[in-house]
Amino acid sequence: FKKNKLIENFLEENKIRIISHTNYLGKNSIIPSIKWFPDFQELEFPENFSFRQKIARKLDIFLSSINSSLILLSSKSVRNNLKLINYKAYLKSKVVSHCTLLNIKKFKTKNYLKKKYNINLDKSYIFIPNHHWKHKNHIIVYKCIKILRDKFKINLVIITSGSNHDYRFPEYSTYLKNFIDDNSLNKNIINLGLIDYDDVLSFMKYCKIFINPSLSEGWGNMIDHANYFKKPIFLSNINVHKEQNPSNAIFFNKNSAIDLSVKLYNFLTNNKMNKKIKYENTKTKANKFYINYSSVIDNILRKYEKKI
């Protein structure tokens, strides 16, 4: 009947008028539902998905186009991808670019992190808080670190955090580890794995540079973090990063370790580049997101109230 009466009754009893970033309730539901898709990576990297996964994702988009009140997306780049997958879903979609606003009262000290993870934080380091999934493209940074060491005689330290398991490519973490071992980069690349979120934020605070080398993103939250901590961020030149176009970013060719190494070298040895970096106000961005998202909610509720 294109509605979930059980969930609908629960929501009504608790005076919930709309749900968002969840599954759809159904075309005939009296309570509107907003379906959010972070990205459509299966379009850009079909090899990352099994045949069954591709069918399931297409079916989810198709059913969302019928049963959700709105399909919410975070970037124009992702919406362009949706247009290629399902035009009806595209017409039912809207872009609202979110912003991550941090409000941290107290960070862990450097000494705390040094003792907990048994690492040396006396020297400056670059931070990559990304899961070690294949499309996150850590390998390009690892190759860059090797080039900087061998060609430019600069020994940089990279600290990474995040899951070491990619269920689609379970051998990938071994590939990364072997690259580090084979090229004697153990002192240059420190992988912490999954760590407490408070610790992630503390490592962000003390780092010198952020890098996001990802080959696919829906909307880069790391950019907001870099702005909050007033750190430069090196970004792969994928469409969504270029769409975000932060003032504190330096873009590099997503497939070129040489390009990244040259740009890192120039940044580290040229103080003028440091001075050109400007930082956005994350509170202003978060307020804009709040206004846009609230407007979407209000418009949907008004339409549903007219129906009832």
N, C-alpha and C positions, 0 to 999 in steps of 0.2 A: 504493500500500500504506500510505498515511498515515504514512510515515516517510522520512527522508533518510539512507540507509545510508552514503553517502560522508562526509557531515559527522559522522554518528554515530561512525563508525570513527575519524575524526580526533580527536574529543573524547575517546573512550575511550583512545586511544593516549597522549593528553596528560593523562589522569587528571582530566578536567573532568567534574564530576558534574551540573552544572546551568548553563543560560545564561539571562541576563536582559536585558531592554531590547533584544532583538533580534527576529528573526522566529521563528515557531514551527517546531519540528522535525517535528511530526506526532503524531497521536493515538496511534499505536502505537510511538512512539519510547521507548527505555528510558532516555533522558536527558530530564528535564523542561525545559521552556522557558517563560519568562515574557514575555508580550507587553505592552509599555507603550504607552499612548496618551496624549499630552500634553493633548489636548482634542478636542472634536467641533464645531469652528467651523462646519462645514457646516450644522449644525442652526440655529444662531443667525443666520448670515449666508450663506444659500444662494446669494445673488447673487455671492459671492466665488469660486464654484466653477463650472466647466463641467459639463455633463451627464455627460461621461465621467469627470470627477474624482469626482463624487458617487457614481456607480456603483462606481468602483474603491474608494472609501473604505468603502462599505457592504459590498462583497465582502470586503474585508480584515477588517472586524469579524466578519462571518459565519464566515469561515474560521478566525479566531482563536478564536471560541467553540467550534469543533470540535477544532482541532488544538493549541492552546496548553494548558499546564497551569494557567495563571492569567492573567487580564487585570488588569494593575496600572494604577491611576489615582492621580492626585495630590490630588484634591479631591472632596468630596461633590457639589459643583456639577456637575463633569464626569460623575460616576457617575449623577446624575439625568438628564443628557442621554443617556447610554448607554441608560438604561432606556426612553427614548422611541424609540430607534433599533432596539435588538435586545434583547429581554427575556432570551433565553438567554445572551447575552454579559454582560448585567447580573448575572445570577445567578452567573456565573463570575468576577466582578470583585471586587477589593478595593482599598480606599483606603489608601495609605501616603504621607503628605505629606512630601516631601523637604525638606531644608534645605541651603542653600549655606554652607559653612564656609570662610572665607578665613583664610589664615595667611601673610600677606605680611611678609617680613623687611625689605624696602627698597622705598620708593616713589620715583618720579621727583620731582625738585624742581620747584617752580613755575617757576623760571628755565629749566629744561630744556624744560618744556612750552611756555612762552612763545616760546622760540627755535624749537623744532621746528615749531610750528603758527602762528607769527607772530601771536599774539593777546595781548591785554592781560588779565592775570589779577589786576590790582591791586584791582579791585572784586569784590565777592561775586557769585556767579552760581548759577543753577539748572541742574541737570544732568538730561538725559533720555537714557540709554543704550539706546534702542530703535531697531530697524530702522525705516526710513521706509515701512512698509507701511500701507495704508489703514486697517485695523482697529486700528492702534496709535494712531490719533486725534491725531496731532500738531497738526492744524489747530485743535483746541479751545484748545490752549495758545497758539498763535500769535495767535488772536483775543483771548485773555485779555491777552496782552502789549500789544496795541494798545489795549484798554480801559483798562488801568492807565496807559499813557502819556497817552492823550487825556483820560480822565475824572479820574483820580486824580493825574496829573502825576508818576507814578513810572516811571522808566526802568529796567526790569529786563533783565538779560542771561541769555539761555538758551543753553546749549551742548548740542548734540545729537551723538550718534555712532551709527554703524550704517549698514547698506547703504542706498543711495538708490534701489535698484531693487525694485519690486514687480512680479513677473512677471505677476500677475493684473490689475494696473492700471498698466501701464508709463507712463501719462501722469500718474500721481499725483505723482511727484517734481517734474514741471514745474508742476503746480498749486500745490504748496507754495512753490516758488521764486517763482512769479508773485505769490503773496499777499504774500510778504516784500518783493519789489520794489515792487509797487503801493502798499504802505502804508508804504514807507520804514522798514522794520524791520531793515535789513541790519546796523546796529550793535547791535541788540537780540538777534538770533537768529543764532548761529554754528553752522553745520553742518560737522562735521569728517569725515563719511563713515566708512568702515571704518578703524579705527585699531588699533594693537597693544593686546592685552588689558592689559598692564602699564600702558599709558597710560590706558586706561579706568578702571582701579582708582585711578590717581593723580588723575584728574579727580574721581572720587567722593570721595576723601579731602579735597580742597580746596573742594568745592562747599558752598553754604549749605543747599540744599534739593534733594530728589529729587522728581520728578513722574512718575507713571505714569498717563497718561490713557487707557489701552487700553480698547477695547470688548469684548475677548475675551482671556482668559488661561486656561491650564491650572492654573498655580500660580505666583505672582509671586516670582521669585528676587530681584528688585530690593528687596523688603522686607527680606530677610536682609542684603543689602548695606547698606541704610540703617541697620539696627540695628547692624551691625558698626562702621560709621563714626560712629554716634551722630548721625545726621542725621534731621530730620523728613521725612516723605514724604507728598505729596498724592496721593491715590488716587481713581480713578474709582469710582463706586458700583456696580460690577458684582458679581454674586453671589460670585465666587471671592474678590475682595478683601474683601468683607464677612465671608466665611467665615474668612479669615485674621485679620482684625480686629486688626492690630498696634497696640500701645500708642503708637507714635510716628506714627500716621497721622491725617491730616485728610481726610475724604471730601468729594467734590464731585460734583455732577450731571454724569454723563458727557457730556451733550448741551448743557451750559450754560457758555459762556465767561464769562458774567456771574457765575454762582455761583462759579466758580473765581477770578475776579478779586477779588471781594469777600472771599473767604476768604484769599486771599494777602495782600491789603491789610491785613486785620485781624491776620493773623499777624505781618506785618512791622512793624506800628505798635503792637502790644500785647505788651509784655514778659511779661504774665501768661500768655498763651497758650504762650509758649516754655517757661515753667517747668512747665507741666502735662504737657509731653511726657516720656514715660518710654521707656526702651529695654530690649529683651529681650536675654537672654544667648544669643547664637547657638551657643555651645558646648553649652549645655543642650539647645537645640532639635536640634542635630546629633546629640547622644547619644541623644535620644529616637527620632529617625529611624533611627539605627543599630540600636537595640534592636528596633524594629518590623519593619524590613526583614529583619534576621537571623532573627527569629521566623518570618516568611513563608517564607524559604528553608529553614529547618529543618523546618517542617511539611510542605512539599512533598517534601523528600528522604525523610522518614520514610514518607510514603505510597508513594513509588516503590520504596523498599527492600522494602516489604511485598509489592509486586507481583512483584518479581524472585525 
